[in-house]
């Protein structure tokens, strides 16, 4: 993603891309011709994640949507193919954009029209396991199976009406709520943690690290999978809430000073904060990801720049609970006169 940065500072603010309107895609030229190498990269990305040992950790709604979307494992799909499988199901439609990272204001204007943007950019061979910038594989493979599902379309429908009426401070919270639900959310199904967020699903390294945390929590006796795991997670969170908030506030202070050198190095900075704050890196804090019950208070506290703090993922007890929690913040804003 394009960010304001130099060699020593990182604030994470996204710089607006000024695209010549003549370069943006119109209804007449939404379909692109991709190279053989781009199709080959797509095929390898698809095969790398479409593995039983990974798919079993994805939520059932994603797997249902993936079957409905009927993606070709070997070739990048056309916009026509995507719309033929999404629009009849939920009324949403897909448009391709030349913009590499769409600003929130522009993004939500499209959301208000029930349009989901996909970029024309595909990651390169050296970014196969993870790309810091959302590309078309992330957009299509990560998000679009969900857009065949009515519950997901209803969730996405909540954001734009609230965003359009929100204050600037509220808009920052709304962006975080979207980030930690549809991009990096987790949900409990069949008393197991399941991946919901498209940002985790579409990056193999991110997905494997998250799954390893599920196992680590059991190995380190933080979670007993023979008992209710959400109740245990809630208990662990409450027991460690003060230290968790100290870490969040410490990261926030670093952001305000421009001391996060890059999103990629952010978790190393967090580890250094553990030592500074005297927080032991074991038990609840012993992994590369901190799992936290989804709650607006904690999400609103996260620094403006979330990219360096991605190793915190929020867990909903169910997708119905996610719907209720999002409504609790978004609906009162959307209902303003």
ChimeraX attribute file (.defattr): number of C-alpha atoms within 10 A of each C-alpha:
attribute: neighborCount
match mode: 1-to-1
recipient: residues
	/A:1	17
	/A:2	14
	/A:3	14
	/A:4	12
	/A:5	17
	/A:6	10
	/A:7	7
	/A:8	10
	/A:9	15
	/A:10	23
	/A:11	22
	/A:12	22
	/A:13	13
	/A:14	16
	/A:15	14
	/A:16	12
	/A:17	13
	/A:18	7
	/A:19	11
	/A:20	8
	/A:21	9
	/A:22	7
	/A:23	10
	/A:24	13
	/A:25	17
	/A:26	13
	/A:27	8
	/A:28	6
	/A:29	9
	/A:30	16
	/A:31	16
	/A:32	13
	/A:33	8
	/A:34	12
	/A:35	10
	/A:36	10
	/A:37	11
	/A:38	18
	/A:39	17
	/A:40	16
	/A:41	21
	/A:42	24
	/A:43	16
	/A:44	16
	/A:45	24
	/A:46	20
	/A:47	12
	/A:48	15
	/A:49	20
	/A:50	13
	/A:51	10
	/A:52	8
	/A:53	10
	/A:54	16
	/A:55	17
	/A:56	12
	/A:57	20
	/A:58	21
	/A:59	20
	/A:60	15
	/A:61	16
	/A:62	26
	/A:63	15
	/A:64	14
	/A:65	19
	/A:66	19
	/A:67	11
	/A:68	16
	/A:69	23
	/A:70	13
	/A:71	18
	/A:72	11
	/A:73	16
	/A:74	15
	/A:75	16
	/A:76	22
	/A:77	18
	/A:78	14
	/A:79	16
	/A:80	14
	/A:81	13
	/A:82	21
	/A:83	19
	/A:84	13
	/A:85	19
	/A:86	23
	/A:87	15
	/A:88	11
	/A:89	15
	/A:90	18
	/A:91	14
	/A:92	20
	/A:93	22
	/A:94	22
	/A:95	19
	/A:96	23
	/A:97	19
	/A:98	18
	/A:99	19
	/A:100	19
	/A:101	20
	/A:102	20
	/A:103	13
	/A:104	16
	/A:105	13
	/A:106	9
	/A:107	15
	/A:108	22
	/A:109	15
	/A:110	15
	/A:111	20
	/A:112	17
	/A:113	12
	/A:114	19
	/A:115	17
	/A:116	21
	/A:117	20
	/A:118	25
	/A:119	20
	/A:120	19
	/A:121	18
	/A:122	21
	/A:123	21
	/A:124	12
	/A:125	13
	/A:126	8
	/A:127	13
	/A:128	16
	/A:129	17
	/A:130	18
	/A:131	20
	/A:132	14
	/A:133	15
	/A:134	21
	/A:135	20
	/A:136	20
	/A:137	22
	/A:138	25
	/A:139	19
	/A:140	23
	/A:141	23
	/A:142	22
	/A:143	25
	/A:144	24
	/A:145	26
	/A:146	27
	/A:147	28
	/A:148	28
	/A:149	18
	/A:150	14
	/A:151	16
	/A:152	19
	/A:153	17
	/A:154	13
	/A:155	18
	/A:156	19
	/A:157	17
	/A:158	18
	/A:159	23
	/A:160	23
	/A:161	19
	/A:162	23
	/A:163	24
	/A:164	15
	/A:165	16
	/A:166	19
	/A:167	12
	/A:168	10
	/A:169	9
	/A:170	17
	/A:171	18
	/A:172	18
	/A:173	24
	/A:174	24
	/A:175	17
	/A:176	21
	/A:177	25
	/A:178	17
	/A:179	21
	/A:180	23
	/A:181	25
	/A:182	20
	/A:183	21
	/A:184	23
	/A:185	25
	/A:186	30
	/A:187	25
	/A:188	19
	/A:189	17
	/A:190	8
	/A:191	14
	/A:192	16
	/A:193	23
	/A:194	23
	/A:195	28
	/A:196	29
	/A:197	27
	/A:198	25
	/A:199	27
	/A:200	26
	/A:201	26
	/A:202	27
	/A:203	24
	/A:204	21
	/A:205	16
	/A:206	20
	/A:207	23
	/A:208	18
	/A:209	15
	/A:210	26
	/A:211	20
	/A:212	14
	/A:213	17
	/A:214	20
	/A:215	12
	/A:216	18
	/A:217	21
	/A:218	12
	/A:219	12
	/A:220	14
	/A:221	11
	/A:222	18
	/A:223	22
	/A:224	14
	/A:225	17
	/A:226	8
	/A:227	10
	/A:228	14
	/A:229	19
	/A:230	22
	/A:231	13
	/A:232	15
	/A:233	20
	/A:234	17
	/A:235	13
	/A:236	18
	/A:237	18
	/A:238	14
	/A:239	12
	/A:240	13
	/A:241	14
	/A:242	11
	/A:243	17
	/A:244	21
	/A:245	14
	/A:246	15
	/A:247	20
	/A:248	20
	/A:249	15
	/A:250	18
	/A:251	25
	/A:252	21
	/A:253	14
	/A:254	19
	/A:255	21
	/A:256	14
	/A:257	12
	/A:258	16
	/A:259	17
	/A:260	27
	/A:261	20
	/A:262	21
	/A:263	19
	/A:264	13
	/A:265	13
	/A:266	21
	/A:267	21
	/A:268	13
	/A:269	18
	/A:270	20
	/A:271	17
	/A:272	13
	/A:273	18
	/A:274	19
	/A:275	11
	/A:276	11
	/A:277	13
	/A:278	10
	/A:279	16
	/A:280	12
	/A:281	13
	/A:282	10
	/A:283	15
	/A:284	22
	/A:285	19
	/A:286	15
	/A:287	19
	/A:288	18
	/A:289	21
	/A:290	19
	/A:291	25
	/A:292	22
	/A:293	21
	/A:294	24
	/A:295	15
	/A:296	16
	/A:297	9
	/A:298	15
	/A:299	20
	/A:300	17
	/A:301	14
	/A:302	20
	/A:303	22
	/A:304	17
	/A:305	21
	/A:306	20
	/A:307	18
	/A:308	24
	/A:309	22
	/A:310	19
	/A:311	20
	/A:312	21
	/A:313	24
	/A:314	22
	/A:315	27
	/A:316	24
	/A:317	19
	/A:318	14
	/A:319	21
	/A:320	10
	/A:321	13
	/A:322	20
	/A:323	17
	/A:324	14
	/A:325	16
	/A:326	20
	/A:327	17
	/A:328	12
	/A:329	16
	/A:330	23
	/A:331	15
	/A:332	11
	/A:333	18
	/A:334	18
	/A:335	10
	/A:336	10
	/A:337	5
